[in-house]
Amino acid sequence: MDFLLNAATVNWSRGQFALTAMYHWIFVPLTIGLALIMAIMESIYVRTGDEKWKNISRFWQKIFGINFAIGIATGIILEFQFGTNWSNYSWFVGDIFGAPLAIEGIVAFFLEATFVTIMFFGWNRVSKGVHLLSTWMVFLGATLSALWILVANAWMQHPVGMEFNPDTVRNEMVDFWAVALSPVAINKFLHTVFASLAVGSSFVVGVSAWYLLKNRHIDFALKSIKLASIVGLITFLMLAFTGDGSAYEVSQKQPMKLAAMEGLYEGKEGAGLVMIGMLNPSKKVYNDDADPYLFKMEIPKLLSLLGYRDINAFVPGIKDIIDGGYTLQDGSTALSFEERKARGELAIKALADYQMAKKAESEAIAAGNSEAANIAASEAANYETILRENYEHFGYGYLETGEDLVPDVPLTFYSFHLMVMIGMYFILFFMVILFFQYKKDLRSTKWLLYIALWSIPLSYIAGQLGWLVAEVGRQPWTIQDILPVEVAASALSPGHVITTFVMFAVIFTVLLIAEVTIMVKQIKKGPEEVATEIGNEK
């Protein structure tokens, strides 16, 4: 694992992966969100026999299909990049990371792809019950697809259920269920699925509000808004709950990310949670007594309570995590960066020495020198012991200074707080929508309908911000504490990566424009026309 990669290659590879992931996440949440909503709509149709609900569900299935088809392309490219741009990473942990991705492709995606065909073309070919089952299976397939991808991502945030094999220089899975049922994975999965449902809900409400503003398809729009608003309100309340669980896991497993999320440079007992604030852009980690904030409003002791379930718990800041010396939750003392770096370098050297000793053992055996072979085997066993004792610090051996551990604090901080603010906004938004839906004539509140229409992008922005927090906040790690980004990339020339970056940026932008154009065209046609079009596909 002695790699020296061009910094430009690493940075462009990171940029390309971020580009693909962010474009992909434009399509995925609407796929999951619409899948649930249209399944509920069709369930109402089957239960009541009301043809209006049949037309409503058909319309949203049409929108779902457009989004689903284009989203596949970005997902495939995203997974291929692990082999093309991140080959060192793929070699080092492919035995573990590849397993959930394989399950996602073989089971979840094919489940979704199989039933989506019945859902689109089976209206006049299968019974109501079979068609309804296919629609729910599409939602299940989309959700399971997200599950296995998020299991893989959660393992990068908190690697468990593995053992390092020094002979192959690869991490190998020893406990599948530890990987699949990791608390980090479960919380990440729930939070991400609810975020997707939030996008679907706000999308349906916004589009339906446009129909009301145009005084078209009134009954369709009101029914869609009512259902989507209920789903949306429940979703955002659950997002707050699962967000708390995710934040707790971050505090336990990735304290540096939590410190960056809160702009916390100096740790404290009974730390408050910042509600709103502006960071001091000139703040430095060391030799700087400046206040980290230009201003802030915080709730006293809430960060300690949320992060450690104790209002007086000590929350380490950025400087504390680098310097170490504070007491951890298990009673042990946190190691400093320098201590972890020394142990990481010891692990890296032990690995190299182990490989040399094993080579010497093989050569001695081939030469028939049993004494030399025994000595080499004994040395290899000793080096392996040293490696395993220090392996949890392995990645620190590749870093230079403690400040290498610090992610982009402003980007992480502002992304996190803006995401939370948008979530709070949507809770209020859906409550207001439901109030006017039940107590007043929603059609007469044009100001609210315009807000609903222009709120669609906000749900997408919140989802993208969530991923920024998750991924930027764990830098410099590809795998937490084990593999930094700088040694995970492929040894490509910067020119090759820049070329593909530009190519993908153009392709994805064209796909996005195409999707939006087709969607707008279908929305303008309206539900009746779409229903007729699908009904003629016999």
Secondary structure, 3 states (H helix, E strand, C coil): CCCCCCHHHHHHHHHHHHHHHHHHHHHHHHHHHHHHHHHHHHHHHHHHCCHHHHHHHHHHHHHHHHHHHHHHHHHHHHHHHHHHCCHHHHHHHHHHHHHHHHHHHHHHHHHHHHHHHHHHHCCCCCCHHHHHHHHHHHHHHHHHHHHHHHHHHHHHHCCCCEEEECCCCEEEECCHHHHHCCHHHHHHHHHHHHHHHHHHHHHHHHHHHHHHHCCCCHHHHHHHHHHHHHHHHHHHHHHHHHHHHHHHHHHHHCHHHHHHHHCCCCCEECCCEEEEEEECCCCCCCCCCCCCEEEEEEECCHHHHHHHCCCCCEECCHHHHHHCCCECCCCCECCCHHHHHHHHHHHHHHHHHHHHHHHHHHHHHHHCCHHHHHHHHHHHHHHHHHHHHHHHHHHHHHCCCHHHHCCCHHHHHHHHHHHHHHHHHHHHHHHHHHHHHHHCCHHHCHHHHHHHHHCHHHHHHHHHHHHHHHHHCCCCEEECCCEEHHHCCCCCCHHHHHHHHHHHHHHHHHHHHHHHHHHHHHHHHCHHHHHHHHHCCC
